[in-house]
Amino acid sequence: MGHSMRIGRKSGDRCHISGTRARHSSLVTRHCFSGFTLIELMMVIALILILATFAMPSYHIAVIHAREAVLRDDLLPCAS
């Protein structure tokens, strides 16, 4: 097990190194961009909308059944 594991970003992961002299670390700045791309965000939103499309009819039916149960319980004392 002579291998050491490096934790962090790979060298090509959206990082940009700029500076006049690479030998002096104080003059070299490294800009790493982390976050989501627009297409990733759009795909997540589309997936949520698709799941909501399937969930809403079931939720609507459950609300109707709950209201019917409440009405039935409220009308039961009036029937006797």
N, CA, C and O atoms as CSV, one atom per row, in Angstrom:
chain,resi,resn,atom,element,x,y,z
A,1,MET,N,N,0.825,-1.180,0.000
A,1,MET,CA,C,0.000,0.000,0.000
A,1,MET,C,C,0.868,1.242,0.000
A,1,MET,O,O,0.665,2.118,0.840
A,2,GLY,N,N,1.784,1.348,-0.868
A,2,GLY,CA,C,2.701,2.464,-0.896
A,2,GLY,C,C,2.139,3.697,-1.569
A,2,GLY,O,O,2.838,4.704,-1.672
A,3,HIS,N,N,0.906,3.653,-2.028
A,3,HIS,CA,C,0.315,4.792,-2.718
A,3,HIS,C,C,-0.341,5.743,-1.728
A,3,HIS,O,O,-1.022,5.321,-0.794
A,4,SER,N,N,-0.129,6.994,-1.944
A,4,SER,CA,C,-0.817,7.989,-1.123
A,4,SER,C,C,-1.990,8.552,-1.914
A,4,SER,O,O,-1.898,8.731,-3.129
A,5,MET,N,N,-3.071,8.824,-1.236
A,5,MET,CA,C,-4.265,9.316,-1.902
A,5,MET,C,C,-4.331,10.830,-1.773
A,5,MET,O,O,-4.211,11.371,-0.674
A,6,ARG,N,N,-4.521,11.505,-2.885
A,6,ARG,CA,C,-4.656,12.954,-2.878
A,6,ARG,C,C,-6.130,13.315,-2.805
A,6,ARG,O,O,-6.955,12.785,-3.549
A,7,ILE,N,N,-6.435,14.208,-1.916
A,7,ILE,CA,C,-7.817,14.661,-1.767
A,7,ILE,C,C,-7.892,16.071,-2.313
A,7,ILE,O,O,-7.061,16.916,-1.978
A,8,GLY,N,N,-8.869,16.328,-3.140
A,8,GLY,CA,C,-9.040,17.663,-3.699
A,8,GLY,C,C,-9.369,17.592,-5.174
A,8,GLY,O,O,-9.762,16.549,-5.695
A,9,ARG,N,N,-9.204,18.700,-5.822
A,9,ARG,CA,C,-9.554,18.791,-7.232
A,9,ARG,C,C,-8.459,18.208,-8.104
A,9,ARG,O,O,-7.278,18.248,-7.759
A,10,LYS,N,N,-8.869,17.671,-9.229
A,10,LYS,CA,C,-7.909,17.231,-10.234
A,10,LYS,C,C,-7.349,18.461,-10.933
A,10,LYS,O,O,-7.893,19.557,-10.799
A,11,SER,N,N,-6.303,18.287,-11.651
A,11,SER,CA,C,-5.645,19.443,-12.255
A,11,SER,C,C,-6.479,20.091,-13.352
A,11,SER,O,O,-6.289,21.276,-13.629
A,12,GLY,N,N,-7.374,19.380,-13.975
A,12,GLY,CA,C,-8.134,19.950,-15.075
A,12,GLY,C,C,-9.566,20.305,-14.746
A,12,GLY,O,O,-10.350,20.573,-15.657
A,13,ASP,N,N,-9.931,20.315,-13.494
A,13,ASP,CA,C,-11.322,20.541,-13.102
A,13,ASP,C,C,-11.651,22.019,-12.951
A,13,ASP,O,O,-11.644,22.544,-11.837
A,14,ARG,N,N,-11.930,22.674,-14.023
A,14,ARG,CA,C,-12.418,24.050,-14.035
A,14,ARG,C,C,-11.550,25.009,-13.227
A,14,ARG,O,O,-12.072,25.928,-12.595
A,15,CYS,N,N,-10.258,24.812,-13.237
A,15,CYS,CA,C,-9.357,25.698,-12.518
A,15,CYS,C,C,-8.487,26.445,-13.510
A,15,CYS,O,O,-8.109,25.917,-14.555
A,16,HIS,N,N,-8.183,27.661,-13.168
A,16,HIS,CA,C,-7.362,28.502,-14.030
A,16,HIS,C,C,-6.253,29.109,-13.181
A,16,HIS,O,O,-6.516,29.742,-12.158
A,17,ILE,N,N,-5.024,28.912,-13.608
A,17,ILE,CA,C,-3.891,29.464,-12.881
A,17,ILE,C,C,-3.389,30.674,-13.648
A,17,ILE,O,O,-3.127,30.598,-14.848
A,18,SER,N,N,-3.259,31.786,-12.946
A,18,SER,CA,C,-2.768,32.992,-13.581
A,18,SER,C,C,-1.698,33.615,-12.706
A,18,SER,O,O,-1.692,33.427,-11.489
A,19,GLY,N,N,-0.800,34.354,-13.324
A,19,GLY,CA,C,0.261,35.021,-12.582
A,19,GLY,C,C,1.447,35.263,-13.488
A,19,GLY,O,O,1.565,34.645,-14.546
A,20,THR,N,N,2.319,36.151,-13.082
A,20,THR,CA,C,3.458,36.483,-13.936
A,20,THR,C,C,4.585,35.493,-13.746
A,20,THR,O,O,5.201,35.072,-14.725
A,21,ARG,N,N,4.870,35.113,-12.525
A,21,ARG,CA,C,5.953,34.174,-12.277
A,21,ARG,C,C,5.422,32.996,-11.476
A,21,ARG,O,O,4.955,33.156,-10.348
A,22,ALA,N,N,5.498,31.828,-12.063
A,22,ALA,CA,C,4.964,30.636,-11.402
A,22,ALA,C,C,5.865,30.175,-10.266
A,22,ALA,O,O,5.430,29.383,-9.430
A,23,ARG,N,N,7.100,30.644,-10.208
A,23,ARG,CA,C,8.016,30.191,-9.157
A,23,ARG,C,C,7.660,30.799,-7.805
A,23,ARG,O,O,7.870,30.165,-6.771
A,24,HIS,N,N,7.133,31.998,-7.800
A,24,HIS,CA,C,6.775,32.662,-6.560
A,24,HIS,C,C,5.291,32.441,-6.297
A,24,HIS,O,O,4.437,32.957,-7.019
A,25,SER,N,N,5.002,31.685,-5.277
A,25,SER,CA,C,3.611,31.309,-5.025
A,25,SER,C,C,2.763,32.508,-4.626
A,25,SER,O,O,1.541,32.463,-4.771
A,26,SER,N,N,3.372,33.578,-4.129
A,26,SER,CA,C,2.568,34.728,-3.739
A,26,SER,C,C,2.024,35.484,-4.943
A,26,SER,O,O,1.026,36.194,-4.819
A,27,LEU,N,N,2.655,35.347,-6.105
A,27,LEU,CA,C,2.191,36.052,-7.294
A,27,LEU,C,C,1.275,35.197,-8.158
A,27,LEU,O,O,0.680,35.698,-9.113
A,28,VAL,N,N,1.156,33.932,-7.839
A,28,VAL,CA,C,0.321,33.029,-8.624
A,28,VAL,C,C,-1.019,32.888,-7.922
A,28,VAL,O,O,-1.076,32.544,-6.741
A,29,THR,N,N,-2.081,33.151,-8.640
A,29,THR,CA,C,-3.425,32.973,-8.089
A,29,THR,C,C,-4.109,31.840,-8.822
A,29,THR,O,O,-3.916,31.655,-10.024
A,30,ARG,N,N,-4.890,31.100,-8.107
A,30,ARG,CA,C,-5.602,29.970,-8.698
A,30,ARG,C,C,-7.085,30.207,-8.507
A,30,ARG,O,O,-7.560,30.358,-7.382
A,31,HIS,N,N,-7.810,30.239,-9.605
A,31,HIS,CA,C,-9.256,30.457,-9.574
A,31,HIS,C,C,-9.945,29.138,-9.880
A,31,HIS,O,O,-9.809,28.608,-10.983
A,32,CYS,N,N,-10.671,28.613,-8.931
A,32,CYS,CA,C,-11.426,27.379,-9.136
A,32,CYS,C,C,-12.909,27.731,-9.141
A,32,CYS,O,O,-13.407,28.388,-8.227
A,33,PHE,N,N,-13.592,27.293,-10.162
A,33,PHE,CA,C,-15.016,27.552,-10.289
A,33,PHE,C,C,-15.756,26.288,-9.884
A,33,PHE,O,O,-15.627,25.246,-10.527
A,34,SER,N,N,-16.516,26.386,-8.835
A,34,SER,CA,C,-17.304,25.238,-8.422
A,34,SER,C,C,-18.779,25.614,-8.500
A,34,SER,O,O,-19.140,26.779,-8.330
A,35,GLY,N,N,-19.606,24.645,-8.751
A,35,GLY,CA,C,-21.031,24.887,-8.869
A,35,GLY,C,C,-21.626,24.036,-9.969
A,35,GLY,O,O,-21.012,23.083,-10.448
A,36,PHE,N,N,-22.824,24.397,-10.356
A,36,PHE,CA,C,-23.550,23.635,-11.358
A,36,PHE,C,C,-23.561,24.401,-12.673
A,36,PHE,O,O,-23.562,25.632,-12.696
A,37,THR,N,N,-23.569,23.656,-13.750
A,37,THR,CA,C,-23.724,24.297,-15.052
A,37,THR,C,C,-25.214,24.515,-15.300
A,37,THR,O,O,-26.058,23.953,-14.603
A,38,LEU,N,N,-25.520,25.319,-16.277
A,38,LEU,CA,C,-26.915,25.632,-16.582
A,38,LEU,C,C,-27.672,24.389,-17.023
A,38,LEU,O,O,-28.827,24.206,-16.640
A,39,ILE,N,N,-27.047,23.535,-17.817
A,39,ILE,CA,C,-27.741,22.338,-18.308
A,39,ILE,C,C,-28.027,21.378,-17.150
A,39,ILE,O,O,-29.070,20.725,-17.142
A,40,GLU,N,N,-27.117,21.280,-16.173
A,40,GLU,CA,C,-27.376,20.435,-15.015
A,40,GLU,C,C,-28.557,20.959,-14.209
A,40,GLU,O,O,-29.403,20.184,-13.764
A,41,LEU,N,N,-28.613,22.245,-14.024
A,41,LEU,CA,C,-29.723,22.850,-13.297
A,41,LEU,C,C,-31.041,22.649,-14.031
A,41,LEU,O,O,-32.059,22.352,-13.406
A,42,MET,N,N,-31.031,22.809,-15.347
A,42,MET,CA,C,-32.252,22.615,-16.134
A,42,MET,C,C,-32.719,21.165,-16.088
A,42,MET,O,O,-33.922,20.906,-16.058
A,43,MET,N,N,-31.792,20.224,-16.083
A,43,MET,CA,C,-32.178,18.811,-16.024
A,43,MET,C,C,-32.800,18.468,-14.671
A,43,MET,O,O,-33.745,17.681,-14.612
A,44,VAL,N,N,-32.289,19.039,-13.594
A,44,VAL,CA,C,-32.863,18.793,-12.272
A,44,VAL,C,C,-34.277,19.373,-12.199
A,44,VAL,O,O,-35.187,18.736,-11.668
A,45,ILE,N,N,-34.456,20.569,-12.729
A,45,ILE,CA,C,-35.796,21.183,-12.739
A,45,ILE,C,C,-36.766,20.358,-13.567
A,45,ILE,O,O,-37.915,20.170,-13.168
A,46,ALA,N,N,-36.320,19.864,-14.712
A,46,ALA,CA,C,-37.178,19.023,-15.550
A,46,ALA,C,C,-37.565,17.737,-14.827
A,46,ALA,O,O,-38.714,17.304,-14.915
A,47,LEU,N,N,-36.635,17.130,-14.123
A,47,LEU,CA,C,-36.924,15.911,-13.376
A,47,LEU,C,C,-37.936,16.173,-12.266
A,47,LEU,O,O,-38.834,15.363,-12.042
A,48,ILE,N,N,-37.796,17.291,-11.576
A,48,ILE,CA,C,-38.762,17.644,-10.526
A,48,ILE,C,C,-40.148,17.862,-11.118
A,48,ILE,O,O,-41.145,17.435,-10.537
A,49,LEU,N,N,-40.217,18.521,-12.263
A,49,LEU,CA,C,-41.518,18.740,-12.909
A,49,LEU,C,C,-42.159,17.435,-13.359
A,49,LEU,O,O,-43.373,17.268,-13.242
A,50,ILE,N,N,-41.364,16.519,-13.867
A,50,ILE,CA,C,-41.903,15.220,-14.293
A,50,ILE,C,C,-42.446,14.457,-13.089
A,50,ILE,O,O,-43.532,13.882,-13.155
A,51,LEU,N,N,-41.693,14.450,-11.988
A,51,LEU,CA,C,-42.172,13.767,-10.783
A,51,LEU,C,C,-43.427,14.435,-10.224
A,51,LEU,O,O,-44.333,13.749,-9.750
A,52,ALA,N,N,-43.489,15.753,-10.276
A,52,ALA,CA,C,-44.671,16.467,-9.792
A,52,ALA,C,C,-45.887,16.162,-10.655
A,52,ALA,O,O,-47.009,16.121,-10.150
A,53,THR,N,N,-45.679,15.951,-11.944
A,53,THR,CA,C,-46.774,15.617,-12.857
A,53,THR,C,C,-47.439,14.310,-12.447
A,53,THR,O,O,-48.659,14.176,-12.538
A,54,PHE,N,N,-46.642,13.352,-11.997
A,54,PHE,CA,C,-47.216,12.082,-11.566
A,54,PHE,C,C,-47.782,12.162,-10.154
A,54,PHE,O,O,-48.719,11.430,-9.834
A,55,ALA,N,N,-47.251,13.015,-9.315
A,55,ALA,CA,C,-47.670,13.067,-7.917
A,55,ALA,C,C,-48.942,13.889,-7.721
A,55,ALA,O,O,-49.730,13.576,-6.829
A,56,MET,N,N,-49.166,14.912,-8.509
A,56,MET,CA,C,-50.299,15.814,-8.285
A,56,MET,C,C,-51.663,15.134,-8.394
A,56,MET,O,O,-52.515,15.394,-7.545
A,57,PRO,N,N,-51.920,14.287,-9.376
A,57,PRO,CA,C,-53.240,13.629,-9.411
A,57,PRO,C,C,-53.495,12.763,-8.176
A,57,PRO,O,O,-54.613,12.740,-7.662
A,58,SER,N,N,-52.489,12.064,-7.703
A,58,SER,CA,C,-52.656,11.237,-6.508
A,58,SER,C,C,-52.933,12.101,-5.285
A,58,SER,O,O,-53.764,11.753,-4.447
A,59,TYR,N,N,-52.235,13.223,-5.187
A,59,TYR,CA,C,-52.452,14.147,-4.073
A,59,TYR,C,C,-53.867,14.726,-4.127
A,59,TYR,O,O,-54.536,14.844,-3.100
A,60,HIS,N,N,-54.308,15.080,-5.317
A,60,HIS,CA,C,-55.651,15.645,-5.485
A,60,HIS,C,C,-56.721,14.635,-5.064
A,60,HIS,O,O,-57.681,15.001,-4.385
A,61,ILE,N,N,-56.567,13.388,-5.453
A,61,ILE,CA,C,-57.527,12.342,-5.077
A,61,ILE,C,C,-57.522,12.132,-3.562
A,61,ILE,O,O,-58.579,11.942,-2.961
A,62,ALA,N,N,-56.328,12.167,-2.939
A,62,ALA,CA,C,-56.243,11.996,-1.483
A,62,ALA,C,C,-56.932,13.151,-0.750
A,62,ALA,O,O,-57.565,12.932,0.283
A,63,VAL,N,N,-56.817,14.364,-1.264
A,63,VAL,CA,C,-57.482,15.516,-0.654
A,63,VAL,C,C,-58.995,15.366,-0.761
A,63,VAL,O,O,-59.712,15.658,0.196
A,64,ILE,N,N,-59.482,14.922,-1.897
A,64,ILE,CA,C,-60.924,14.723,-2.079
A,64,ILE,C,C,-61.448,13.667,-1.113
A,64,ILE,O,O,-62.494,13.860,-0.494
A,65,HIS,N,N,-60.731,12.551,-0.978
A,65,HIS,CA,C,-61.164,11.504,-0.046
A,65,HIS,C,C,-61.149,12.004,1.403
A,65,HIS,O,O,-62.027,11.645,2.188
A,66,ALA,N,N,-60.175,12.814,1.757
A,66,ALA,CA,C,-60.117,13.357,3.122
A,66,ALA,C,C,-61.283,14.296,3.382
A,66,ALA,O,O,-61.867,14.271,4.465
A,67,ARG,N,N,-61.631,15.130,2.397
A,67,ARG,CA,C,-62.769,16.038,2.574
A,67,ARG,C,C,-64.080,15.271,2.685
A,67,ARG,O,O,-64.952,15.635,3.474
A,68,GLU,N,N,-64.221,14.195,1.883
A,68,GLU,CA,C,-65.431,13.374,1.969
A,68,GLU,C,C,-65.550,12.719,3.335
A,68,GLU,O,O,-66.648,12.613,3.882
A,69,ALA,N,N,-64.426,12.279,3.889
A,69,ALA,CA,C,-64.453,11.643,5.210
A,69,ALA,C,C,-64.850,12.652,6.287
A,69,ALA,O,O,-65.605,12.319,7.200
A,70,VAL,N,N,-64.352,13.866,6.188
A,70,VAL,CA,C,-64.713,14.896,7.158
A,70,VAL,C,C,-66.199,15.231,7.046
A,70,VAL,O,O,-66.885,15.358,8.060
A,71,LEU,N,N,-66.693,15.373,5.827
A,71,LEU,CA,C,-68.124,15.658,5.641
A,71,LEU,C,C,-68.989,14.516,6.155
A,71,LEU,O,O,-70.026,14.759,6.773
A,72,ARG,N,N,-68.580,13.275,5.909
A,72,ARG,CA,C,-69.330,12.132,6.370
A,72,ARG,C,C,-69.381,12.113,7.895
A,72,ARG,O,O,-70.432,11.838,8.475
A,73,ASP,N,N,-68.256,12.404,8.549
A,73,ASP,CA,C,-68.229,12.445,10.014
A,73,ASP,C,C,-69.055,13.592,10.566
A,73,ASP,O,O,-69.649,13.470,11.637
A,74,ASP,N,N,-69.098,14.709,9.844
A,74,ASP,CA,C,-69.899,15.846,10.315
A,74,ASP,C,C,-71.399,15.606,10.123
A,74,ASP,O,O,-72.199,16.093,10.922
A,75,LEU,N,N,-71.790,14.876,9.096
A,75,LEU,CA,C,-73.202,14.638,8.830
A,75,LEU,C,C,-73.778,13.472,9.619
A,75,LEU,O,O,-74.996,13.366,9.760
A,76,LEU,N,N,-72.927,12.601,10.134
A,76,LEU,CA,C,-73.404,11.419,10.855
A,76,LEU,C,C,-74.246,11.783,12.094
A,76,LEU,O,O,-75.282,11.154,12.311
A,77,PRO,N,N,-73.848,12.761,12.907
A,77,PRO,CA,C,-74.731,13.119,14.050
A,77,PRO,C,C,-76.073,13.702,13.600
A,77,PRO,O,O,-77.068,13.565,14.311
A,78,CYS,N,N,-76.116,14.336,12.457
A,78,CYS,CA,C,-77.381,14.931,11.976
A,78,CYS,C,C,-78.359,13.863,11.512
A,78,CYS,O,O,-79.567,14.100,11.516
A,79,ALA,N,N,-77.881,12.719,11.123
A,79,ALA,CA,C,-78.735,11.652,10.595
A,79,ALA,C,C,-79.512,10.974,11.706
A,79,ALA,O,O,-80.571,10.400,11.453
A,80,SER,N,N,-79.013,11.028,12.921
A,80,SER,CA,C,-79.729,10.295,13.985
A,80,SER,C,C,-80.660,11.156,14.784
A,80,SER,O,O,-81.318,10.668,15.702
